[in-house]
Amino acid sequence: MYQEERLIGILQFLKENRRISIDQMCEMFDISRDTARRDLVKLEERKAIVRTRGGAILPRTHAAIQNYSHRLKTVSFEKQQIGHKAASFIQAGDKLIMDTSTTVQACANQIRPMDITVITNSIHQAEILSNVESVSIQLLGGFLEKEHQFLFGASVIERLKSYHVDRAFIGVVGISESGLSIAHEEDGMVKRNMIKQAEQVIVLADHTKFGVTEFFTFAELKDVDVIITDRLPDEEFQQKLLEHHVDLIVTEEEGSDLWT
């Protein structure tokens, strides 16, 4: 196989799996490690990849995060499925924390009338839940982030420290070996403290969030108990989750599978 053919194959693999290792390249193309490294050097020179220790990833695209109001109106089918599964974890009598993400909003939309208490810094989540019978809402007060409609700051974090809850539902922009990350530091600081106050931390994230590291990392993988998503990540990341004892629940149109 010529080098150009291998380079095309490498890029195709990266588009489907987000990262590739030198060992994988050697096995896929029956080449030596030196040849694999030369292929990566060539792709790096073309700015087609970013080399990592032992392999490569695709360059990060700094696409602007969609307007928040638009995202609220266009919750994807995948997020609806994730939200539906997340809501099934909630039981009468629960004390919950729900953050401001649109995937957690999909969970809020699925909560049926029952005697629960929800603590949130999201004006949108509070508005949704105010229409659900028997749900008690504690809205954390602080500075208002106008576009995304969440409250943040020292007063929010200090108030959070007074609560101890059964479960926290947390959304992310990225999940990687580095941990959980978000675009806004002020939002991330609140999420970090939400996690500290919960017996069980449930992360809601569609498959596009795997392998992504955003601006501010607010938690490590070891801080997470459950991840609910719509597709399995690659085997390497599944192994990383196993090492940190994270349960992975994958939703499907016909139902859901539990992977542990």
N, C-alpha and C positions, 0 to 999 in steps of 0.2 A: 504494500500500500504506500502511495506517495505521501509526502508530508502534508500537502494541501488537503488531501482526502482525510487525513487524521485530524487536521485542524477543524475542518467542517464537522467531523464527528464529535470532537471535544466540545465545540460550541453548542451542538444540538443536545448533548448530554447535560451541559450546564443549564440550558434553558428549561430542561425537564426536572433537573435535580438540584439546581442552585450551586452545587459545589462538586469538585472532582478531585480525587487524590492521585498521586503518582502511581501508587499500587494499582488503582483501578485502570489507569491508562495502560500500564504494562500488560494487564490481563486482557483488556479489550482489544488492543492492537498488536499484542505479541511483540513488544519492543522492550528494549533495555531501559533502565532508569535514566541513564544519560540521554537517550533519545527523547524520553518523555520530558525531561527538563528543557531540552532544546526546543521542543514544540511549545512549551509554556513561555519560554523566552520570546519566541517569535510572536505569539499571541499578545504578550504583554507589550511588545514594541508597537503593535498595531492598536494598542489601547482597548483590546477586545476582552481582556480579563484583568483581574487583580491577583497576583501570586500570593499564596499564603504558605504557612509552614506545611510542607508536604503535599501541596496541591494548588488549587486555584478556585476562585469564585468569579461570578460576573461583577462588573463594576456597579456600584450603587447608582441608581437613578434618583435624582432629587426632584421627582415630580411633586408638584404642590399637592398637599392634601386637599381633597375636595371641600368646597364650601360646606360648612357643618350643617346648615339648614337643608341643603340639598341632600346630604347623606342621611339626615333624619327621615326624609320623605322617600328615600329609595333604598330601604333596607333590603339587602339581597335575600334570595331564597335560602342561601347557605346560612346567613346570619339568623334568619327566622328559625331554621332547623336547630341551630346551636342554642338559640334562646329558648326554644321549646324543651330541649333536653335539659338545659340548666334549670328551668322552672320546675322540672320533675324532682329536683333535689330538695325543694322547699317543703317544709312540713308545718302544720299548725303549731303555733307556739314559738316558732323560730324568731331569733333576733338576727338581722342581716345587715350587711353593708353592701351598697351598690354604688359603683363609681359612675363616671359621666359618659362612658363610651357608648357608641351606637349599638354594639353587639350586646352590651348589658341592657340597653334599652329594649332590645328584642326579647330579652328575658322578662323585663318588667311588663311588657305587653301581654305576656302569657300567664301572669300570676292571677289565679282565681281568688274569689273572696274567701279569706280565712284570717284567723287571728294571728297576725305576725307584726313585727316591728321592723321597719326599714330605715336605716340611717344612710343619708346620701348628701353629697355636695352638688348634686345635679338638679337644676331647676326643672329640666325636662322629665327626669325620672319621678320627681315629686309630683309634677302635674299629672303624669300618667297614672300613678298610684293613688292620687287623690280621688279618682273615680272608681276605685276598687273597694268594695264594702269590707269593713273590719280590719283594713290595713292601717296601722299607725305609722306616721312618717315623722322622722326627726331630720329636719333640713339644717345642715351645718352652715352657720353664718360666717361670712368673711368678705374679702374683696371679690367683686364680680368680674369674671372674664366674659366680656360682652358677646363676642362672636360665638363662643362655644357654650355659653350659658352655664358655667360652673363656678363655684365659690372656692377660693383658695386663700392661703396666707396663714400666719401664725395662730390666729384665733381658731381656724378650722382644725389645725393639727393639735392644738391644745385641747379642744373639745373632744376630739377623737380618743385621746388618751383616757377619757373617763368611761369609755364603753368597752364591753367585752361581748363579742357576738359569736353565734354558731358558725356562720359562713360569710365570707366576703366574695363577691362576684366582681372580677377585675378584667378590664379590657386592655389591649396593648396595640402598639403600632408594630412592634417587632419582638420576636422570640428567637434567641440564638444561644450558643454556648456561653455567651457573655451574660445572659439573663434576660429579663423583661425590660423593654424600653419604650419610650414615648417621646413625642416631639416637643412637648412643653415641660420645662423643668418644674414650674409651679404645680402642674397637674401631677407630675411624677412624685413630688414630695408628699402630696396628699395620699396617693396610692400606696407609697411606702409605709405610711403610718396606718392606713386601712388594713394592710396585710398583718401588721404587728398585733392588731386587736382581734383577730379571728382565729377560731379553733380550726377551721378548714378554709383553705384558699382555693377558689375555683377560677381558673383563667379561661376566658371565652375568646377564641381567636380562629378566624378562617385560615385556610392553608397558605394564603399569600403572606402571612406574617412570619412563617418559619424561615430561618436563615437571615432575617433582617435585624440589624442593630440600628436603632434610631439615636437621636441626639442625647437623651438622658436615660440612663439605666437606673431603675428604681428597685429592682429585686433580683435575686439569684434564683436559679432553677430549684435549689434546695428549699426555697421558701414556698414552693407550690405543692399542693396536694393533688389537684386534678386539672387537666387541660381538656376542654371540650372543643373539638374542631370538626371540619367537614371532610378532611382527607388526611391519611397518614403522612407524616414527614418521611424523609429518607431514612434508611436503616441506621446510618451513623448517628443521627439525632435521636432516633428511637432508643438506641443503646444508651445515649447520654441521659435520657429521661429515666430509663431503668436504673441507672447508677444512682440517680437522685430520688428514687422511689416515687416517681410521679406517675399517677394513673392517667392514661390517655383514652378518652372516649371519642369515637368517630361516629358522627351522625351520617345517615344515608336516607335517601328518599323513602325506602321501604322500612326504615327503623334505625337502630343504632347498634354498634358493636363495642364491647369493652375490651381494651387491650391493656394488659398489665405486665 
